[in-house]
Amino acid sequence: MKIYDYNGRKNICGDRVHEARCKHRLTQSDLAARLQVAGIIIERDSISRIEIGTRFVADYELRELANILKVSVGWLLGIE
């Protein structure tokens, strides 16, 4: 499997995930717990890796992140 990156990162939403998470005063553990309740198996360290750009984000994870953080997928991707 080929490993892809974009400008040295594995995702483009990490900075925005961090920004929205902090705005809602959620810890990484809180966000992981909310994702788990929504059916996405993820741990706190994966949230950290998303935010620093070293973990890929699946489309279903992106959709649920947007829902939990009360932002649009477009905003998370930096196109809005």
Biopython code that builds the backbone (N, CA, C, O; Angstrom):
import numpy as np
from Bio.PDB.StructureBuilder import StructureBuilder

atoms = [
    (1, "MET", "N", (0.840, -1.178, 0.000)),
    (1, "MET", "CA", (0.000, 0.000, 0.000)),
    (1, "MET", "C", (0.884, 1.239, 0.000)),
    (1, "MET", "O", (1.822, 1.345, 0.790)),
    (2, "LYS", "N", (0.580, 2.163, -0.883)),
    (2, "LYS", "CA", (1.336, 3.398, -0.957)),
    (2, "LYS", "C", (0.834, 4.376, 0.105)),
    (2, "LYS", "O", (-0.371, 4.531, 0.302)),
    (3, "ILE", "N", (1.752, 5.016, 0.768)),
    (3, "ILE", "CA", (1.410, 6.000, 1.790)),
    (3, "ILE", "C", (1.387, 7.382, 1.138)),
    (3, "ILE", "O", (2.366, 7.814, 0.531)),
    (4, "TYR", "N", (0.267, 8.056, 1.274)),
    (4, "TYR", "CA", (0.100, 9.373, 0.678)),
    (4, "TYR", "C", (0.197, 10.447, 1.752)),
    (4, "TYR", "O", (-0.143, 10.227, 2.914)),
    (5, "ASP", "N", (0.666, 11.601, 1.337)),
    (5, "ASP", "CA", (0.602, 12.751, 2.220)),
    (5, "ASP", "C", (0.422, 14.003, 1.378)),
    (5, "ASP", "O", (0.713, 14.013, 0.181)),
    (6, "TYR", "N", (-0.054, 15.039, 2.011)),
    (6, "TYR", "CA", (-0.328, 16.318, 1.365)),
    (6, "TYR", "C", (0.416, 17.375, 2.146)),
    (6, "TYR", "O", (0.069, 17.677, 3.288)),
    (7, "ASN", "N", (1.433, 17.935, 1.535)),
    (7, "ASN", "CA", (2.280, 18.926, 2.211)),
    (7, "ASN", "C", (2.824, 18.389, 3.535)),
    (7, "ASN", "O", (2.880, 19.108, 4.533)),
    (8, "GLY", "N", (3.219, 17.125, 3.527)),
    (8, "GLY", "CA", (3.814, 16.515, 4.714)),
    (8, "GLY", "C", (2.825, 16.038, 5.757)),
    (8, "GLY", "O", (3.225, 15.598, 6.834)),
    (9, "ARG", "N", (1.524, 16.119, 5.450)),
    (9, "ARG", "CA", (0.493, 15.704, 6.404)),
    (9, "ARG", "C", (-0.360, 14.614, 5.795)),
    (9, "ARG", "O", (-0.446, 14.485, 4.574)),
    (10, "LYS", "N", (-0.983, 13.837, 6.646)),
    (10, "LYS", "CA", (-1.860, 12.759, 6.204)),
    (10, "LYS", "C", (-3.321, 13.214, 6.087)),
    (10, "LYS", "O", (-4.160, 12.479, 5.567)),
    (11, "ASN", "N", (-3.623, 14.422, 6.568)),
    (11, "ASN", "CA", (-4.975, 14.973, 6.430)),
    (11, "ASN", "C", (-4.893, 16.490, 6.346)),
    (11, "ASN", "O", (-3.857, 17.084, 6.645)),
    (12, "ILE", "N", (-5.995, 17.109, 5.935)),
    (12, "ILE", "CA", (-6.033, 18.571, 5.878)),
    (12, "ILE", "C", (-7.021, 19.159, 6.884)),
    (12, "ILE", "O", (-7.219, 20.373, 6.935)),
    (13, "CYS", "N", (-7.634, 18.294, 7.680)),
    (13, "CYS", "CA", (-8.651, 18.768, 8.614)),
    (13, "CYS", "C", (-8.150, 18.897, 10.057)),
    (13, "CYS", "O", (-8.868, 19.430, 10.903)),
    (14, "GLY", "N", (-6.959, 18.430, 10.350)),
    (14, "GLY", "CA", (-6.484, 18.367, 11.729)),
    (14, "GLY", "C", (-6.475, 19.686, 12.467)),
    (14, "GLY", "O", (-6.886, 19.755, 13.625)),
    (15, "ASP", "N", (-6.009, 20.741, 11.804)),
    (15, "ASP", "CA", (-5.969, 22.052, 12.458)),
    (15, "ASP", "C", (-7.377, 22.533, 12.810)),
    (15, "ASP", "O", (-7.604, 23.101, 13.878)),
    (16, "ARG", "N", (-8.310, 22.297, 11.897)),
    (16, "ARG", "CA", (-9.690, 22.731, 12.133)),
    (16, "ARG", "C", (-10.371, 21.872, 13.198)),
    (16, "ARG", "O", (-11.177, 22.382, 13.976)),
    (17, "VAL", "N", (-10.059, 20.587, 13.243)),
    (17, "VAL", "CA", (-10.599, 19.727, 14.300)),
    (17, "VAL", "C", (-10.134, 20.268, 15.651)),
    (17, "VAL", "O", (-10.929, 20.383, 16.585)),
    (18, "HIS", "N", (-8.866, 20.595, 15.751)),
    (18, "HIS", "CA", (-8.318, 21.141, 17.003)),
    (18, "HIS", "C", (-9.011, 22.454, 17.369)),
    (18, "HIS", "O", (-9.406, 22.656, 18.517)),
    (19, "GLU", "N", (-9.154, 23.338, 16.389)),
    (19, "GLU", "CA", (-9.782, 24.638, 16.630)),
    (19, "GLU", "C", (-11.218, 24.478, 17.135)),
    (19, "GLU", "O", (-11.601, 25.096, 18.128)),
    (20, "ALA", "N", (-12.002, 23.657, 16.459)),
    (20, "ALA", "CA", (-13.403, 23.464, 16.852)),
    (20, "ALA", "C", (-13.510, 22.743, 18.191)),
    (20, "ALA", "O", (-14.380, 23.064, 19.000)),
    (21, "ARG", "N", (-12.632, 21.773, 18.431)),
    (21, "ARG", "CA", (-12.648, 21.047, 19.706)),
    (21, "ARG", "C", (-12.383, 22.005, 20.858)),
    (21, "ARG", "O", (-13.070, 21.957, 21.878)),
    (22, "CYS", "N", (-11.401, 22.867, 20.703)),
    (22, "CYS", "CA", (-11.074, 23.836, 21.759)),
    (22, "CYS", "C", (-12.198, 24.852, 21.950)),
    (22, "CYS", "O", (-12.489, 25.259, 23.074)),
    (23, "LYS", "N", (-12.826, 25.256, 20.850)),
    (23, "LYS", "CA", (-13.944, 26.202, 20.938)),
    (23, "LYS", "C", (-15.074, 25.626, 21.785)),
    (23, "LYS", "O", (-15.718, 26.355, 22.539)),
    (24, "HIS", "N", (-15.314, 24.336, 21.666)),
    (24, "HIS", "CA", (-16.361, 23.676, 22.443)),
    (24, "HIS", "C", (-15.860, 23.170, 23.797)),
    (24, "HIS", "O", (-16.593, 22.508, 24.533)),
    (25, "ARG", "N", (-14.624, 23.484, 24.110)),
    (25, "ARG", "CA", (-13.999, 23.109, 25.386)),
    (25, "ARG", "C", (-14.073, 21.608, 25.645)),
    (25, "ARG", "O", (-14.395, 21.156, 26.744)),
    (26, "LEU", "N", (-13.762, 20.853, 24.593)),
    (26, "LEU", "CA", (-13.711, 19.396, 24.714)),
    (26, "LEU", "C", (-12.258, 18.958, 24.802)),
    (26, "LEU", "O", (-11.394, 19.515, 24.124)),
    (27, "THR", "N", (-11.992, 17.979, 25.621)),
    (27, "THR", "CA", (-10.661, 17.371, 25.613)),
    (27, "THR", "C", (-10.613, 16.365, 24.467)),
    (27, "THR", "O", (-11.645, 16.015, 23.894)),
    (28, "GLN", "N", (-9.427, 15.912, 24.142)),
    (28, "GLN", "CA", (-9.296, 14.870, 23.129)),
    (28, "GLN", "C", (-10.031, 13.615, 23.582)),
    (28, "GLN", "O", (-10.644, 12.929, 22.764)),
    (29, "SER", "N", (-9.977, 13.313, 24.858)),
    (29, "SER", "CA", (-10.698, 12.152, 25.395)),
    (29, "SER", "C", (-12.207, 12.320, 25.256)),
    (29, "SER", "O", (-12.912, 11.369, 24.921)),
    (30, "ASP", "N", (-12.704, 13.534, 25.515)),
    (30, "ASP", "CA", (-14.137, 13.806, 25.354)),
    (30, "ASP", "C", (-14.577, 13.572, 23.911)),
    (30, "ASP", "O", (-15.604, 12.943, 23.657)),
    (31, "LEU", "N", (-13.789, 14.086, 22.973)),
    (31, "LEU", "CA", (-14.124, 13.939, 21.562)),
    (31, "LEU", "C", (-14.092, 12.467, 21.154)),
    (31, "LEU", "O", (-14.984, 12.002, 20.445)),
    (32, "ALA", "N", (-13.087, 11.743, 21.590)),
    (32, "ALA", "CA", (-13.004, 10.310, 21.285)),
    (32, "ALA", "C", (-14.212, 9.575, 21.852)),
    (32, "ALA", "O", (-14.764, 8.696, 21.190)),
    (33, "ALA", "N", (-14.629, 9.918, 23.065)),
    (33, "ALA", "CA", (-15.780, 9.268, 23.692)),
    (33, "ALA", "C", (-17.058, 9.539, 22.903)),
    (33, "ALA", "O", (-17.877, 8.637, 22.725)),
    (34, "ARG", "N", (-17.237, 10.764, 22.430)),
    (34, "ARG", "CA", (-18.430, 11.095, 21.645)),
    (34, "ARG", "C", (-18.426, 10.354, 20.310)),
    (34, "ARG", "O", (-19.473, 9.915, 19.832)),
    (35, "LEU", "N", (-17.253, 10.220, 19.718)),
    (35, "LEU", "CA", (-17.155, 9.452, 18.474)),
    (35, "LEU", "C", (-17.469, 7.980, 18.730)),
    (35, "LEU", "O", (-18.122, 7.334, 17.911)),
    (36, "GLN", "N", (-17.010, 7.453, 19.854)),
    (36, "GLN", "CA", (-17.283, 6.057, 20.199)),
    (36, "GLN", "C", (-18.779, 5.829, 20.385)),
    (36, "GLN", "O", (-19.309, 4.812, 19.939)),
    (37, "VAL", "N", (-19.462, 6.761, 21.036)),
    (37, "VAL", "CA", (-20.911, 6.656, 21.224)),
    (37, "VAL", "C", (-21.613, 6.639, 19.859)),
    (37, "VAL", "O", (-22.642, 5.985, 19.688)),
    (38, "ALA", "N", (-21.039, 7.373, 18.887)),
    (38, "ALA", "CA", (-21.604, 7.426, 17.536)),
    (38, "ALA", "C", (-21.234, 6.195, 16.707)),
    (38, "ALA", "O", (-21.642, 6.078, 15.551)),
    (39, "GLY", "N", (-20.463, 5.279, 17.295)),
    (39, "GLY", "CA", (-20.135, 4.038, 16.607)),
    (39, "GLY", "C", (-18.793, 3.997, 15.921)),
    (39, "GLY", "O", (-18.499, 3.055, 15.185)),
    (40, "ILE", "N", (-17.973, 5.004, 16.151)),
    (40, "ILE", "CA", (-16.639, 5.045, 15.539)),
    (40, "ILE", "C", (-15.619, 4.640, 16.594)),
    (40, "ILE", "O", (-15.490, 5.287, 17.633)),
    (41, "ILE", "N", (-14.903, 3.568, 16.314)),
    (41, "ILE", "CA", (-13.908, 3.076, 17.260)),
    (41, "ILE", "C", (-12.633, 3.907, 17.100)),
    (41, "ILE", "O", (-11.922, 3.799, 16.101)),
    (42, "ILE", "N", (-12.366, 4.727, 18.098)),
    (42, "ILE", "CA", (-11.216, 5.630, 18.061)),
    (42, "ILE", "C", (-10.792, 5.923, 19.496)),
    (42, "ILE", "O", (-11.623, 5.955, 20.404)),
    (43, "GLU", "N", (-9.522, 6.133, 19.689)),
    (43, "GLU", "CA", (-8.981, 6.431, 21.015)),
    (43, "GLU", "C", (-8.442, 7.863, 21.061)),
    (43, "GLU", "O", (-8.314, 8.520, 20.028)),
    (44, "ARG", "N", (-8.133, 8.331, 22.255)),
    (44, "ARG", "CA", (-7.634, 9.689, 22.431)),
    (44, "ARG", "C", (-6.372, 9.939, 21.618)),
    (44, "ARG", "O", (-6.224, 11.012, 21.032)),
    (45, "ASP", "N", (-5.462, 8.977, 21.569)),
    (45, "ASP", "CA", (-4.210, 9.188, 20.843)),
    (45, "ASP", "C", (-4.459, 9.342, 19.341)),
    (45, "ASP", "O", (-3.683, 10.001, 18.650)),
    (46, "SER", "N", (-5.524, 8.745, 18.837)),
    (46, "SER", "CA", (-5.864, 8.927, 17.423)),
    (46, "SER", "C", (-6.351, 10.349, 17.162)),
    (46, "SER", "O", (-6.066, 10.911, 16.104)),
    (47, "ILE", "N", (-7.078, 10.935, 18.103)),
    (47, "ILE", "CA", (-7.500, 12.334, 17.968)),
    (47, "ILE", "C", (-6.260, 13.224, 17.926)),
    (47, "ILE", "O", (-6.181, 14.144, 17.113)),
    (48, "SER", "N", (-5.307, 12.952, 18.791)),
    (48, "SER", "CA", (-4.062, 13.711, 18.807)),
    (48, "SER", "C", (-3.346, 13.611, 17.459)),
    (48, "SER", "O", (-2.872, 14.615, 16.926)),
    (49, "ARG", "N", (-3.271, 12.409, 16.917)),
    (49, "ARG", "CA", (-2.583, 12.200, 15.640)),
    (49, "ARG", "C", (-3.335, 12.858, 14.484)),
    (49, "ARG", "O", (-2.712, 13.330, 13.533)),
    (50, "ILE", "N", (-4.670, 12.892, 14.556)),
    (50, "ILE", "CA", (-5.446, 13.620, 13.543)),
    (50, "ILE", "C", (-5.084, 15.095, 13.600)),
    (50, "ILE", "O", (-4.821, 15.718, 12.572)),
    (51, "GLU", "N", (-5.073, 15.651, 14.805)),
    (51, "GLU", "CA", (-4.822, 17.086, 14.966)),
    (51, "GLU", "C", (-3.422, 17.492, 14.518)),
    (51, "GLU", "O", (-3.237, 18.602, 14.018)),
    (52, "ILE", "N", (-2.442, 16.622, 14.687)),
    (52, "ILE", "CA", (-1.083, 16.982, 14.252)),
    (52, "ILE", "C", (-0.796, 16.533, 12.827)),
    (52, "ILE", "O", (0.278, 16.797, 12.286)),
    (53, "GLY", "N", (-1.772, 15.848, 12.222)),
    (53, "GLY", "CA", (-1.658, 15.506, 10.810)),
    (53, "GLY", "C", (-0.926, 14.231, 10.483)),
    (53, "GLY", "O", (-0.495, 14.051, 9.344)),
    (54, "THR", "N", (-0.770, 13.336, 11.444)),
    (54, "THR", "CA", (-0.053, 12.086, 11.178)),
    (54, "THR", "C", (-0.977, 10.887, 11.032)),
    (54, "THR", "O", (-0.508, 9.752, 10.946)),
    (55, "ARG", "N", (-2.299, 11.126, 11.003)),
    (55, "ARG", "CA", (-3.265, 10.029, 10.827)),
    (55, "ARG", "C", (-4.258, 10.406, 9.740)),
    (55, "ARG", "O", (-4.747, 11.534, 9.683)),
    (56, "PHE", "N", (-4.541, 9.441, 8.885)),
    (56, "PHE", "CA", (-5.573, 9.628, 7.878)),
    (56, "PHE", "C", (-6.927, 9.734, 8.562)),
    (56, "PHE", "O", (-7.120, 9.199, 9.654)),
    (57, "VAL", "N", (-7.871, 10.427, 7.916)),
    (57, "VAL", "CA", (-9.234, 10.539, 8.419)),
    (57, "VAL", "C", (-10.163, 9.967, 7.353)),
    (57, "VAL", "O", (-10.198, 10.448, 6.220)),
    (58, "ALA", "N", (-10.910, 8.940, 7.730)),
    (58, "ALA", "CA", (-11.870, 8.340, 6.801)),
    (58, "ALA", "C", (-13.060, 9.271, 6.598)),
    (58, "ALA", "O", (-13.348, 10.112, 7.449)),
    (59, "ASP", "N", (-13.742, 9.120, 5.481)),
    (59, "ASP", "CA", (-14.878, 9.996, 5.187)),
    (59, "ASP", "C", (-15.972, 9.897, 6.252)),
    (59, "ASP", "O", (-16.559, 10.912, 6.625)),
    (60, "TYR", "N", (-16.252, 8.697, 6.741)),
    (60, "TYR", "CA", (-17.282, 8.548, 7.775)),
    (60, "TYR", "C", (-16.839, 9.195, 9.089)),
    (60, "TYR", "O", (-17.677, 9.689, 9.844)),
    (61, "GLU", "N", (-15.536, 9.198, 9.371)),
    (61, "GLU", "CA", (-15.033, 9.872, 10.572)),
    (61, "GLU", "C", (-15.172, 11.384, 10.416)),
    (61, "GLU", "O", (-15.551, 12.079, 11.359)),
    (62, "LEU", "N", (-14.867, 11.882, 9.233)),
    (62, "LEU", "CA", (-14.962, 13.316, 8.966)),
    (62, "LEU", "C", (-16.403, 13.795, 9.137)),
    (62, "LEU", "O", (-16.650, 14.840, 9.739)),
    (63, "ARG", "N", (-17.349, 13.025, 8.603)),
    (63, "ARG", "CA", (-18.759, 13.394, 8.725)),
    (63, "ARG", "C", (-19.181, 13.448, 10.187)),
    (63, "ARG", "O", (-19.878, 14.378, 10.592)),
    (64, "GLU", "N", (-18.772, 12.474, 10.981)),
    (64, "GLU", "CA", (-19.166, 12.453, 12.393)),
    (64, "GLU", "C", (-18.432, 13.522, 13.197)),
    (64, "GLU", "O", (-19.007, 14.103, 14.117)),
    (65, "LEU", "N", (-17.176, 13.787, 12.865)),
    (65, "LEU", "CA", (-16.450, 14.890, 13.518)),
    (65, "LEU", "C", (-17.193, 16.203, 13.295)),
    (65, "LEU", "O", (-17.381, 16.980, 14.231)),
    (66, "ALA", "N", (-17.617, 16.452, 12.055)),
    (66, "ALA", "CA", (-18.348, 17.677, 11.743)),
    (66, "ALA", "C", (-19.645, 17.752, 12.548)),
    (66, "ALA", "O", (-19.995, 18.811, 13.070)),
    (67, "ASN", "N", (-20.346, 16.642, 12.647)),
    (67, "ASN", "CA", (-21.597, 16.600, 13.395)),
    (67, "ASN", "C", (-21.363, 16.909, 14.874)),
    (67, "ASN", "O", (-22.064, 17.741, 15.451)),
    (68, "ILE", "N", (-20.407, 16.262, 15.474)),
    (68, "ILE", "CA", (-20.129, 16.448, 16.909)),
    (68, "ILE", "C", (-19.622, 17.862, 17.199)),
    (68, "ILE", "O", (-19.993, 18.470, 18.204)),
    (69, "LEU", "N", (-18.775, 18.374, 16.313)),
    (69, "LEU", "CA", (-18.176, 19.698, 16.528)),
    (69, "LEU", "C", (-19.064, 20.839, 16.029)),
    (69, "LEU", "O", (-18.708, 22.011, 16.150)),
    (70, "LYS", "N", (-20.237, 20.480, 15.460)),
    (70, "LYS", "CA", (-21.221, 21.469, 14.991)),
    (70, "LYS", "C", (-20.634, 22.413, 13.940)),
    (70, "LYS", "O", (-20.828, 23.628, 13.989)),
    (71, "VAL", "N", (-19.919, 21.822, 12.998)),
    (71, "VAL", "CA", (-19.376, 22.552, 11.854)),
    (71, "VAL", "C", (-19.685, 21.729, 10.604)),
    (71, "VAL", "O", (-20.143, 20.590, 10.705)),
    (72, "SER", "N", (-19.438, 22.297, 9.441)),
    (72, "SER", "CA", (-19.679, 21.548, 8.205)),
    (72, "SER", "C", (-18.414, 20.779, 7.815)),
    (72, "SER", "O", (-17.304, 21.113, 8.229)),
    (73, "VAL", "N", (-18.621, 19.749, 7.012)),
    (73, "VAL", "CA", (-17.483, 19.006, 6.476)),
    (73, "VAL", "C", (-16.628, 19.952, 5.638)),
    (73, "VAL", "O", (-15.400, 19.893, 5.686)),
    (74, "GLY", "N", (-17.278, 20.819, 4.875)),
    (74, "GLY", "CA", (-16.543, 21.796, 4.067)),
    (74, "GLY", "C", (-15.640, 22.683, 4.914)),
    (74, "GLY", "O", (-14.516, 22.994, 4.521)),
    (75, "TRP", "N", (-16.138, 23.085, 6.074)),
    (75, "TRP", "CA", (-15.314, 23.923, 6.952)),
    (75, "TRP", "C", (-14.105, 23.140, 7.445)),
    (75, "TRP", "O", (-12.987, 23.656, 7.466)),
    (76, "LEU", "N", (-14.335, 21.893, 7.842)),
    (76, "LEU", "CA", (-13.212, 21.065, 8.309)),
    (76, "LEU", "C", (-12.158, 20.891, 7.218)),
    (76, "LEU", "O", (-10.965, 20.798, 7.505)),
    (77, "LEU", "N", (-12.607, 20.850, 5.976)),
    (77, "LEU", "CA", (-11.680, 20.680, 4.847)),
    (77, "LEU", "C", (-11.084, 22.002, 4.371)),
    (77, "LEU", "O", (-10.218, 22.013, 3.496)),
    (78, "GLY", "N", (-11.540, 23.104, 4.937)),
    (78, "GLY", "CA", (-10.984, 24.401, 4.569)),
    (78, "GLY", "C", (-11.502, 24.942, 3.248)),
    (78, "GLY", "O", (-10.848, 25.773, 2.617)),
    (79, "ILE", "N", (-12.687, 24.471, 2.819)),
    (79, "ILE", "CA", (-13.230, 24.976, 1.560)),
    (79, "ILE", "C", (-14.409, 25.899, 1.770)),
    (79, "ILE", "O", (-15.016, 26.344, 0.796)),
    (80, "GLU", "N", (-14.743, 26.193, 2.980)),
    (80, "GLU", "CA", (-15.800, 27.161, 3.309)),
    (80, "GLU", "C", (-15.238, 28.248, 4.174)),
    (80, "GLU", "O", (-15.963, 29.164, 4.564)),
]
sb = StructureBuilder()
sb.init_structure("model")
sb.init_model(0)
sb.init_chain("A")
sb.init_seg("    ")
for serial, (resi, resn, name, xyz) in enumerate(atoms, 1):
    if name == "N":
        sb.init_residue(resn, " ", resi, " ")
    sb.init_atom(name, np.array(xyz, "f"), 0.0, 1.0, " ", f" {name:<3s}", serial, name[0])
structure = sb.get_structure()
